[in-house]
Amino acid sequence: MEVYEDAGISGAKGRDKRPAFDRLLKDATRRKFDMVAAWSVDRLGRSMPDLVGFLGELKALGVDLYLQQQALDTSTPSGRAFFQMLGIFAEFERSMIQERVKAGLARAKSEAPEVRAAKGKKAIGRPSLPEGTRKAILEARAAGKSIRETAKAAAVSTATVQKVLKEAA
């Protein structure tokens, strides 16, 4: 028995970003096993097309799937149907999480766009550039310094210098 684990990688990622999952499918093609056992459907993926494709690949190779948490065995017709229903719910759950995160970020931005984060908390967005730094950048460029020299003198990135110059134009 071999364990295929993509630790720290979301089930929402595709096969190309999950090396152990990719290896599992390659080993299935090599007929190294006749059954895949997983804890839950959401450990395999959270996209219905990906899950159905995965099950189709296993079925074509004669490999069954057993899911411990759902007590699901795809060697039976009812098991295959139930697997597809579980995949729909996993995809729905992923969509709901995405919507809640987007709504929370939008709410936080709209409620306090100019307020700094509390001590120890991460601010939303980028901190604004101090006016003194902005003025120093413009003066350095007016004096003929290069973008790189200006960035070094102001202790900012060259991208920040370019942004300040663009905003001032």
trRosetta pair geometry for C-beta under 8 A, 3 or more apart (Angstrom, degrees):
i j d omega theta_ij theta_ji phi_ij phi_ji
2 27 7.4 -94 64 -176 146 170
2 32 7.6 -6 16 137 134 132
2 33 7.7 -131 31 -45 99 135
4 20 4.3 154 -177 166 79 100
4 21 6.6 121 149 -81 123 37
4 23 6.1 -170 -129 80 116 102
4 24 4.2 52 -148 -68 177 110
4 27 7.9 -155 -70 27 133 138
5 20 5.5 -65 59 160 24 173
6 9 4.0 -58 149 50 111 124
6 13 8.0 -128 141 63 151 128
6 18 4.5 -49 -86 -152 164 88
6 19 6.6 143 -105 47 101 64
6 20 4.5 -157 -58 36 76 111
6 21 5.8 -31 -29 -22 133 94
9 13 5.6 -66 172 30 98 146
9 17 6.6 -178 -162 135 127 90
9 18 5.4 164 124 -105 144 81
10 13 5.2 116 72 -17 82 93
10 46 7.7 -46 160 9 97 128
11 42 5.5 147 61 166 164 61
11 43 5.9 -148 -85 -151 134 17
11 44 6.4 58 -150 71 120 23
11 45 5.2 -163 171 -104 93 23
11 46 5.1 103 106 -23 101 93
11 90 7.8 -63 114 177 136 130
12 45 7.4 106 -97 -159 27 60
12 46 4.6 -33 -88 46 74 122
12 47 6.9 98 -145 -35 61 94
12 94 5.8 140 -97 -138 119 138
13 17 4.0 -95 173 85 124 125
13 18 5.5 142 96 -45 112 99
14 17 5.6 84 59 17 69 97
14 18 7.2 -156 102 4 33 99
14 50 7.0 -143 -120 -107 68 136
15 18 5.9 -77 -140 49 32 99
15 21 5.8 -127 -130 108 68 114
15 22 5.2 110 175 -82 89 86
15 25 7.0 -12 -143 6 130 149
15 50 7.6 -179 -36 -148 91 112
16 22 7.2 71 -97 -75 29 133
18 21 3.7 20 121 24 121 121
18 22 6.2 150 91 -21 69 85
19 22 5.5 -56 -147 37 32 113
19 23 6.3 33 155 -20 66 105
20 23 5.4 -51 -147 36 34 114
20 24 6.4 44 149 -27 64 100
21 24 5.5 -46 -151 27 33 117
21 25 6.8 30 152 -14 62 101
21 44 7.7 128 -128 -150 120 57
22 25 6.0 -56 -155 36 33 108
22 26 6.4 31 149 -17 66 107
23 26 5.5 -55 -146 39 34 112
23 27 6.2 34 155 -18 67 106
24 27 5.9 -57 -148 39 27 109
24 28 6.4 33 150 -24 63 104
24 36 6.8 71 180 -120 122 127
25 28 5.4 -47 -147 31 35 115
25 29 6.6 39 151 -21 63 101
25 54 7.6 -103 -91 -133 116 81
25 57 6.3 -2 -143 135 109 151
26 29 5.6 -51 -155 32 35 114
26 30 6.6 27 148 -12 65 106
27 30 5.4 -56 -147 43 37 110
27 32 4.2 -49 180 30 94 136
27 33 6.9 35 135 11 108 98
28 31 7.5 35 177 -78 35 31
28 32 7.2 -79 -76 38 27 86
28 33 6.9 -54 -102 57 64 87
28 36 7.2 -30 -87 -55 123 118
28 57 7.1 89 101 136 142 103
28 58 6.3 -73 -167 -109 151 70
28 61 5.2 94 153 107 98 166
28 63 5.0 -65 -151 -22 111 164
29 61 6.3 -104 -95 -109 45 137
31 34 7.8 17 -161 -73 74 72
31 61 7.2 -161 -84 -179 71 104
31 62 8.0 15 -116 64 97 111
33 36 7.1 108 105 -70 131 61
33 63 6.8 65 99 -129 78 115
34 62 6.7 -43 -139 125 88 90
34 63 5.8 -155 -160 -116 37 65
34 64 6.8 27 147 18 73 87
35 63 6.4 174 -86 -168 26 74
35 64 4.7 -19 -111 67 85 89
35 65 7.1 169 -161 -84 70 21
35 66 6.0 25 176 -5 117 106
36 58 6.5 -90 9 -120 125 137
36 63 6.2 54 -17 156 94 117
36 64 7.4 -161 27 96 67 44
36 65 5.0 -16 65 -112 96 73
36 66 7.3 -178 89 27 48 67
37 65 7.8 155 -87 -163 33 51
37 66 4.6 -17 -109 69 78 104
37 67 7.8 171 -157 -82 55 26
37 68 6.8 61 180 -44 96 95
38 41 7.5 107 97 -82 129 29
38 43 5.1 -170 177 78 117 124
38 44 5.6 41 164 -54 177 101
38 65 7.2 -14 12 -167 105 96
38 66 7.5 160 25 85 59 55
38 67 5.6 -21 72 -110 86 71
38 68 7.2 -135 99 5 39 88
39 43 5.3 85 53 -19 93 153
39 67 7.4 13 113 -160 20 71
39 68 5.3 -42 -135 45 42 117
39 69 5.7 47 160 -25 66 107
40 43 5.1 109 62 -8 72 100
40 67 6.1 68 -127 -168 27 109
40 68 7.2 -66 -58 59 57 80
40 69 4.1 -1 -88 28 92 139
40 70 6.7 105 -133 -18 68 95
41 44 5.8 -58 -164 31 45 111
41 45 7.9 -56 165 53 70 61
41 51 6.9 32 -174 -134 102 138
41 67 5.7 -5 -54 -124 72 154
41 69 7.9 -109 -1 64 70 113
41 70 6.4 23 -23 -11 103 143
41 72 7.6 22 -58 37 104 153
41 83 6.8 164 -105 -150 125 70
41 86 4.2 143 -11 135 167 126
41 87 6.1 -123 174 -72 134 61
41 90 5.5 -132 113 -46 108 141
42 45 7.7 -111 -148 73 35 23
42 46 5.9 32 -141 -82 80 91
42 90 4.6 -177 -89 -130 85 121
42 93 7.4 -39 -102 67 133 141
44 51 6.3 92 107 -115 115 88
44 54 6.2 174 167 113 120 167
45 50 4.4 -131 176 107 154 122
45 51 4.9 -163 75 -68 118 80
45 54 6.4 164 5 -15 139 145
45 87 7.6 13 87 -133 95 99
45 90 7.4 104 103 121 54 144
46 50 7.9 25 55 56 35 129
46 90 4.7 -130 -128 148 68 101
46 91 5.8 142 165 -89 66 50
46 93 7.2 -98 -148 71 116 94
46 94 4.2 110 157 -51 133 142
47 50 4.0 70 75 11 105 112
47 51 6.6 176 82 -12 52 85
47 91 5.9 79 -124 -103 30 106
47 94 7.7 -54 -68 50 59 161
48 51 5.8 -57 -142 38 31 109
48 52 6.1 27 161 -16 67 108
48 84 7.7 56 -152 -160 98 72
48 87 4.9 112 -117 139 68 109
48 88 5.7 36 -96 -88 125 55
48 90 7.9 153 -69 66 67 91
48 91 4.7 -45 -33 -34 89 152
49 52 5.9 -57 -142 40 29 107
49 53 6.0 32 156 -21 64 110
50 53 5.6 -57 -147 39 28 113
50 54 6.2 33 153 -23 64 105
51 54 5.5 -51 -147 33 31 114
51 55 6.4 28 155 -15 64 105
51 83 7.5 -165 160 157 115 93
51 84 7.7 152 114 -116 117 50
51 87 3.8 -166 87 -124 157 132
51 90 7.3 110 -53 60 150 135
51 91 8.0 -120 4 -46 128 107
52 55 5.8 -53 -147 39 32 110
52 56 6.2 37 151 -23 64 107
52 84 6.5 44 -92 -115 96 93
52 87 6.7 156 -47 120 76 170
53 56 5.5 -54 -147 36 30 115
53 57 6.4 33 154 -21 64 102
54 57 5.8 -53 -152 32 30 111
54 58 6.5 27 152 -15 64 105
55 58 5.7 -54 -148 38 33 111
55 59 6.1 34 153 -21 67 107
55 65 6.6 -79 -115 0 82 147
55 74 6.5 -147 -144 -144 108 157
55 80 7.0 129 177 -141 137 86
55 83 6.1 129 -98 127 147 143
55 84 7.7 -95 30 -70 165 78
56 59 5.7 -54 -143 36 29 111
56 60 6.2 30 157 -19 64 107
57 60 5.9 -56 -148 36 28 110
57 61 6.4 15 156 -8 63 112
58 61 5.9 -70 -151 45 29 104
58 63 4.3 -94 -162 80 82 98
58 64 7.1 120 154 -98 119 9
58 65 5.8 54 131 -45 168 105
58 74 7.4 67 103 91 134 149
59 62 7.7 40 -178 -71 31 24
59 63 7.6 -92 -60 55 21 62
59 74 7.5 -100 -77 144 94 125
59 80 7.9 49 -85 -114 132 127
64 73 6.7 11 168 -174 126 77
64 74 5.3 177 -160 71 76 85
64 75 4.3 -13 -121 -62 141 93
65 72 7.5 -6 112 113 91 100
65 73 7.6 170 87 -149 52 37
65 74 4.3 35 48 14 89 129
65 83 6.9 79 83 -111 131 147
66 72 6.8 164 -153 86 43 59
66 73 5.3 -1 -106 -103 83 72
66 74 7.5 -131 -66 11 43 78
67 70 4.5 15 105 44 121 102
67 71 7.4 -47 88 7 74 12
67 72 4.2 13 44 49 105 106
67 83 7.4 147 -7 -107 134 91
67 86 7.5 -164 73 108 172 173
68 71 7.2 10 -173 -73 29 48
70 82 7.1 171 158 142 128 120
70 86 6.0 -32 -99 -95 164 150
72 79 5.3 133 -174 -150 75 89
72 82 5.6 -149 -123 100 116 123
72 83 5.9 133 168 -74 142 82
72 86 7.1 -81 -57 -16 163 152
73 76 5.8 60 94 9 94 101
73 79 4.6 -83 79 -111 51 155
74 79 4.6 -153 -94 124 32 114
74 80 5.1 81 -150 -79 84 69
74 83 5.5 10 -90 -36 108 149
75 79 6.5 27 41 53 45 151
76 79 4.2 96 59 2 86 108
76 80 7.2 -153 91 -7 47 81
77 80 5.8 -53 -150 33 34 110
77 81 6.5 31 154 -16 66 105
78 81 5.7 -53 -147 38 35 111
78 82 6.1 35 154 -19 67 108
79 82 5.8 -55 -143 39 29 110
79 83 6.3 38 154 -27 63 104
80 83 5.6 -50 -150 28 31 117
80 84 6.9 30 153 -17 61 101
81 84 6.0 -55 -158 32 33 110
81 85 6.8 31 148 -16 65 104
82 85 5.5 -53 -151 36 38 112
82 86 6.4 40 151 -21 68 103
83 86 5.7 -54 -150 35 31 112
83 87 6.5 36 151 -22 63 105
84 87 5.5 -51 -151 32 34 116
84 88 6.8 39 151 -22 64 99
85 88 5.7 -49 -155 29 36 113
85 89 6.8 30 151 -13 65 104
86 89 5.8 -57 -152 39 35 109
86 90 6.3 37 150 -22 68 105
87 90 5.6 -51 -144 34 33 112
87 91 6.4 33 156 -17 65 104
88 91 5.9 -57 -151 37 30 109
88 92 6.3 32 150 -20 64 108
89 92 5.4 -51 -144 36 35 115
89 93 6.3 40 155 -23 66 102
90 93 5.7 -50 -148 33 31 113
90 94 6.6 33 152 -20 62 104
91 94 5.7 -53 -151 34 33 113
91 95 6.5 34 151 -18 65 105
92 95 5.7 -56 -152 36 32 112
92 96 6.4 32 152 -20 66 105
93 96 5.7 -54 -149 35 32 112
93 97 6.5 34 153 -20 65 104
94 97 5.8 -53 -151 33 32 112
94 98 6.5 32 152 -18 64 105
95 98 5.7 -55 -150 36 33 112
95 99 6.4 32 153 -18 66 106
96 99 5.7 -54 -148 37 32 111
96 100 6.4 31 155 -19 66 106
97 100 5.9 -56 -148 36 30 109
97 101 6.4 29 155 -18 64 107
98 101 5.9 -57 -150 36 29 110
98 102 6.3 27 155 -16 65 108
99 102 5.8 -56 -146 39 30 110
99 103 6.1 28 157 -17 66 109
100 103 5.8 -56 -143 40 29 110
100 104 6.1 31 157 -21 64 109
101 104 5.8 -57 -146 37 28 111
101 105 6.4 25 157 -16 64 107
102 105 6.0 -58 -149 37 28 108
102 106 6.3 26 156 -17 65 109
103 106 5.8 -57 -146 39 30 110
103 107 6.2 30 156 -20 65 108
104 107 5.8 -53 -144 36 29 111
104 108 6.3 27 158 -18 64 108
105 108 5.8 -55 -145 38 29 110
105 109 6.3 28 156 -18 64 108
105 124 6.9 158 -152 -140 79 130
106 109 5.8 -58 -148 38 29 110
106 110 6.2 20 158 -13 66 111
107 110 6.0 -62 -144 41 28 104
107 111 6.0 23 162 -19 66 113
108 111 6.1 -57 -139 36 25 108
108 112 6.9 -41 -179 41 59 94
108 124 5.5 144 122 -45 119 159
109 112 7.9 -109 -153 60 15 57
109 113 6.0 41 176 -95 63 80
109 124 5.7 -129 -82 130 77 144
109 125 7.2 100 -117 -38 102 116
110 113 6.9 -1 -124 -51 20 99
112 115 3.7 -44 179 30 113 124
116 123 6.0 -53 -157 -101 59 125
116 127 7.9 30 -118 -115 98 97
117 121 4.2 -138 170 94 113 96
117 122 5.9 -135 -128 106 172 17
117 123 3.8 -134 -16 -78 114 66
117 124 7.3 131 -69 -6 107 63
118 121 4.6 53 60 16 79 127
123 127 6.5 77 74 -69 157 82
129 133 5.3 -112 175 80 96 123
129 134 5.4 112 116 -60 118 96
129 156 7.5 21 -127 -108 120 148
129 160 6.8 140 -92 -167 136 116
129 164 6.9 -84 86 -83 168 112
130 133 4.6 90 66 4 87 104
130 134 7.1 -154 96 -7 45 87
131 134 5.4 -53 -148 36 36 116
131 135 6.2 38 153 -21 68 105
132 135 5.7 -54 -147 36 30 111
132 136 6.3 32 153 -21 64 106
133 136 5.6 -53 -147 35 32 113
133 137 6.5 36 153 -23 64 103
133 154 5.5 103 -159 -169 87 110
133 155 8.0 -85 -128 58 119 85
133 156 6.6 104 178 -41 128 132
134 137 5.9 -54 -154 30 29 113
134 138 6.7 23 152 -14 63 107
134 164 5.5 -172 -137 -138 77 125
135 138 5.9 -58 -150 38 32 109
135 139 6.2 30 154 -17 67 110
136 139 5.8 -56 -144 40 30 111
136 140 6.2 32 157 -22 65 107
136 153 7.2 -145 156 120 116 104
136 154 5.2 152 104 -103 119 103
137 140 5.9 -56 -148 34 27 110
137 141 6.5 21 157 -14 62 108
137 150 5.7 79 -143 171 69 118
137 154 5.2 4 -74 -68 83 162
137 156 7.3 -32 -82 42 123 140
137 160 7.8 -121 -100 125 152 90
137 161 5.5 -167 -151 -126 122 76
137 164 4.8 49 103 96 152 158
137 165 7.4 -117 144 -53 115 78
138 141 6.0 -58 -149 39 29 108
138 142 6.2 30 153 -20 65 109
138 164 6.8 -121 -56 146 82 117
138 165 7.6 155 -98 -94 70 65
138 168 5.9 149 -102 -104 119 166
139 142 5.6 -55 -145 37 31 112
139 143 6.3 29 154 -19 65 108
140 143 5.7 -59 -150 38 30 111
140 145 4.4 -42 169 40 89 137
140 149 7.1 -159 171 111 123 91
140 150 4.2 146 110 -118 134 92
140 153 5.8 162 -110 70 151 143
140 154 6.9 -124 0 -41 151 108
141 144 7.8 88 -180 -44 32 10
141 145 6.3 -84 -86 58 35 83
141 147 7.6 25 -101 -90 105 59
141 150 5.6 10 -61 -90 79 152
141 161 7.6 146 -62 -174 121 107
141 165 6.4 133 -90 -96 173 115
145 149 4.2 -123 -176 94 103 123
145 150 4.9 134 107 -61 119 82
145 153 7.0 -25 175 4 165 142
146 149 4.6 94 52 9 81 102
146 150 6.8 -143 92 -6 41 88
147 150 5.7 -55 -147 37 29 114
147 151 6.3 32 154 -22 64 106
147 158 5.3 70 141 -148 109 98
147 161 5.1 152 -159 106 84 141
147 162 6.5 24 -147 -63 135 83
147 165 8.0 -71 -110 -17 103 148
148 151 5.7 -52 -147 34 30 112
148 152 6.4 28 155 -18 63 106
148 158 6.0 -20 -92 -93 59 119
149 152 5.8 -56 -148 37 30 110
149 153 6.2 27 156 -17 65 109
150 153 5.9 -59 -147 39 28 109
150 154 6.1 8 161 -2 66 114
150 161 5.0 113 101 -131 118 140
151 154 6.2 -68 -141 48 25 98
151 156 5.5 -105 -148 80 72 69
151 157 6.0 -24 -154 158 127 16
151 158 4.6 -68 -55 -78 157 57
151 160 6.9 121 -123 58 97 94
151 161 4.8 -95 -72 -28 87 132
152 155 7.5 23 -177 -75 29 41
154 160 7.9 -137 103 101 128 122
154 161 7.1 140 45 -84 139 98
156 160 4.0 -90 160 76 122 144
156 161 6.3 145 93 -48 114 78
157 160 4.7 106 57 0 76 98
157 161 7.3 -135 101 -2 47 83
158 161 5.4 -48 -152 34 41 115
158 162 6.4 41 150 -19 68 104
159 162 5.7 -54 -149 38 33 111
159 163 6.3 36 151 -22 65 105
160 163 5.6 -52 -147 34 33 114
160 164 6.4 34 154 -19 65 103
161 164 5.9 -55 -151 35 30 110
161 165 6.4 28 153 -17 64 108
162 165 5.7 -56 -147 39 32 112
162 166 6.2 34 154 -22 66 107
163 166 5.7 -54 -146 36 30 112
163 167 6.3 28 155 -17 65 107
164 167 5.8 -56 -147 38 29 110
164 168 6.2 25 155 -18 65 111
165 168 5.8 -59 -144 38 29 109
165 169 6.5 40 154 -35 63 103
166 169 5.8 -48 -152 18 30 116
